[in-house]
Amino acid sequence: MAEEKQEQGTNPSQEQPNVPLPRNYKQALETNTPTKTSWPELVGVTAEEAETKIKEEMSDVQIQVVPHDSFVTADYNPKRVRLYVDESNKVTRTPSIG
């Protein structure tokens, strides 16, 4: 009887989440990577429209609007999207993560 009480105290209920384990390496990686890394459909729209669209899909990224002929650093940042714009504030290059 003492053993029964001891077993009850040391065995908390072990509930398993309903999330299945990934079946392969690719599936494991896909859970941590964004589904989209570039937005070619935004070339030609205004910076404001592009920023709104990107924020709808990835709310945690930082958007940087880069004017024509500006210099930028060459570092990679997975939480940044740069919008290269012309004089009329329209996107000239495909926005992408980095």
Disulfide bonds with the S-S distance in Angstrom:
none
